[in-house]
Amino acid sequence: MNELDNLREKMNRTVLKDLKFEEKHKRAVLKSVSRDGRKGIPLRMVNMAVSIALTLAVISGLGYIVGQNVGGMNESKLNNETVVGSNKDPNQIKTDLTEQNPVLANPEQHEEFDGNMTKEEVLLRLINTVDHFDTATGKFEYKQENSEVMQVEYKVSLMEPVGGYSLDDHGTTYYNGERMWELDQTRNYTTLPYSHNNGAPPLTLEEAFTKDNEGHHMTLYRDHPPLGLGSKSLFPYEIASNYTRDLAQWEIENQNEELLGHNVIVLKGNLNTVGAKSFRFWVEKATGILMKYETYDETGEVLEFVHPIELNINIPIDSQDFIPDLEGYQERSKAMETEQDPGDKEIINIAGAKGFDEEGSKKVQQVLEQIQENIPYLYEIKHKDFTLISASLEQYENYKQGALYYMHNDNFKEESTESKMLNIRFYHKDSYVRESGTGFTKQKGKPEAIFEMNDIYWEEYTLPTGNTHFIGEKGNYIYEVVSQDLAVSATKEYLESFVPTNEIETGLLFNTLAVPC
């Protein structure tokens, strides 16, 4: 047999199988040639170097292929050795292995960066992390103020094949290029179509941070994968915007510090919130990943933190990891049909209205007045940032109860893509309330925090969606608040304006409401 037959195919299967020269490599070469204004390499020298390299590759390939055959270790013999003790056909073994080992996301090796960075460069990294790595796996401990520590584990690929997952104490979120799954601790799951979109260009600071005509801060965020709590480290856009947008409020404490084998830059700054008064960030310099952060009260005690356990950047990832094992799980819609309480049929709708325009707002106000007349234990949100857009009043047996839905005023701006909401319902503890279609859920896991505010004792839960669910109790009455697209700290500040209606009307609380900066 002629050893040079099918040379290209053999080399592609062997010594060249893992070598790729794609468009991004071309850009990297051109960038390295022209970097820092250095004198360019003459084209004839480049061509000569490339020719020599290709010649050596061909010679190495020939030597490899001939050596394999001269040594008697041909492909047939290797296959026979692979299946010693098995009656399966060698080709079938190969097929089985291919099916068991799907396509890998195989990025370029991560390189640490140890050059000095300005404040602007660090902030640009933080709000554009999606551009600076291809894959990542890791674990970290996460603690909110007054809550227990939980462990978060994640794996993500931003390159083909796209996908990832994030696992924490409340459940797991999976996604790939087609679908997203959310699994909870009750062994129920939901699934939705998902389409990966990472074609947007990096944000500049001028694009990310603006103000409206009244001087209120406005923020534009990059899209990122649905990675649950894993996003707090990999895509820290919200916390970075809230804490570091004002360059005068923080400083670079250390340009280079080692953390789990990565080079990080350490930031230290001031905060003006109810609890936290200062913060510290440890930012992976090459990517902007927020490896570690801590917030502190006025005494220096740590209130909230992300503490890393492990971080691996740009390593091969098996696409099979992006698909959950649903054995023993039930789809949420089917579970709700199975578990639907007959009490749903016994709830009587008394009044309800929703609307944004003038006419709709009048109807909402009319329903609110009915609620105020029928529910003496009513609390309402009284904050300048929110507008009531929906109200409902219903009755179960002898108990009257209701719900109020508030929208953040930023949502009404023409250019806004925000969907900040506070959804509230209130009822007697012996009554019955719907779960299906309400935005509220009975499945929450363990509370992350317990606190008292405005005579209500609250428990705080993080939902699989990343939103926060607060459940409060005062005497015989229950209050539930679900935030949407709001940080936990911001939601708690807004809760300070959740006050009894009768005290609002007598003017007892107007001067004591906390208004966020």
C-alpha positions, 0 to 999 in steps of 0.5 A: 500500500502506498503510504502517501495515499490519503495523506491529507485525511490521515494527517487531519485524523492524527497530528493535525486533528486539534489544530485550527486556524480560524478568523480569530487566529488571523486577527490575533496574528495581525494584531501581534504584528502591528501591536504598539506601533512596532516596525512590521515584519517584511512580508517575504520573511513572513511567507518564508516562515510560514512555508518552513512551518508547513514543510515541517508539519508535513514531514512530521505528519509523514514520519508519524503515519509511516512510523505507525505502520512500520511499527505494525500498529495500524488502525485495524490492530489498534481497534482490535486491541481496544475491544479485547474481551468484547465481541462488538465490531470495532467500528461500532465501539467508535460510534458508541464512544462518539455518542457518549462523548458529544462535541466539546467546547474547546477554547484557546488557553486562558492567559493572565494579564498583569499590566496596570489598569485604570479605573475606566479600564476595570469598569469596562471589563466588569460591564463587558465580561461576556467578550473576554472569555469563552468557557468557565467553570467554578464554585463560590460561596454566596451570602446575603445580609442576614442569611445563611451561606450557600454554595453556587456551582456553574459551568458555561460556554459562550462559544459553540456549542453554547450552553451552561448550568448554575446550581445552588440551594434553591435549584438548578438552571440549565440552558443550551442553544435551543432550550432552558430548563429550571429544576427546583427542589420539589423535583418539578421543572419548567422549560422554555425556548432559548436563543443565544444572542451575543452579537452586540458590540461592547458597551462604552462607559458613555453608553452604559451610564446616562441620566434622564432629563430629571437627572436620574441615573439610567443604565444599559446592560449587556445581554448574558446567559440565564445563569442564575446566581452564577451570574453574580460572579461571571456577569456582574453587570448590576453590582458593578453599575451600582457600586462603581459607576461613580469613579470618585467613590472608589479606588484601586487598592492593589493592582496585582494580587493572586487569587486561586491562581488568577491575577486580580485587581482589588477595588475598595469603595464607599456605599450609601445604603441602609446597611452596607457602607463600603465594599471591596471587589477582586476582579480577574484582570483579563476577563472582568469576572468578579471572583470575590466581593464583600460589603461592610457595615460602618464597623467593618463587619462583612454583610454580603459576600461572594467567596470563590472556591474554584475558577477555571477559564477557557477549558474544554467543556462537554456539551452533554453537561448543558442538558439536565437529567429529568428522570424523576422530575415532573414538568411544572405545568403538569404538576400544577394540574395534578396538584391543583387545589379545589379551593381555586373554584371557591374564590370569588372575584369581587373587583379587578382592574389594570392599566397604564393610561389615564382611563385605566389608572382611574379604574385601578384607583377605584378598585384600590378604594374598594380594597381600602374599604374592605381590608383593614389590615391593608399595607401599600407601597408609597414610594415616588419610584413606583406606580400602581398599575393593577389591583384586585379584590376577591373573597374566599369563604368569609375572608377578603383578600387582594393583590396590588402590582406596582411598576417602576417608573423607569419602565415607562420611559420610551427607550427603557428595556426595564421590567422592574416590578413589585407584586404584592398580595395579602390575606388572612392566614386561614384563607386560601390563595391561588398559586397558578398564574399569580407570579407567586410560588409555594416552593421556596426552600429555606429562607435566606434572611429573617428580619422585621420592618414596619411591624411585619416579620419577614422571611426572604427567599431567592427564586430560581429566576433570580427574583426575590420572594418576601413573606411577611406575617403580622398577627393573623395576616400574611403579606407576600412581595415578589420583586422582578428585576430588582436587586435584593438591597433595593427591594428591601429599601422599597419595603420600608415604604410598605406601610399601613393604609390607615397610617398613610391617611393620617400622615403618621409615616410620610416623614419617616419613609426611607427614599433610596439615593 
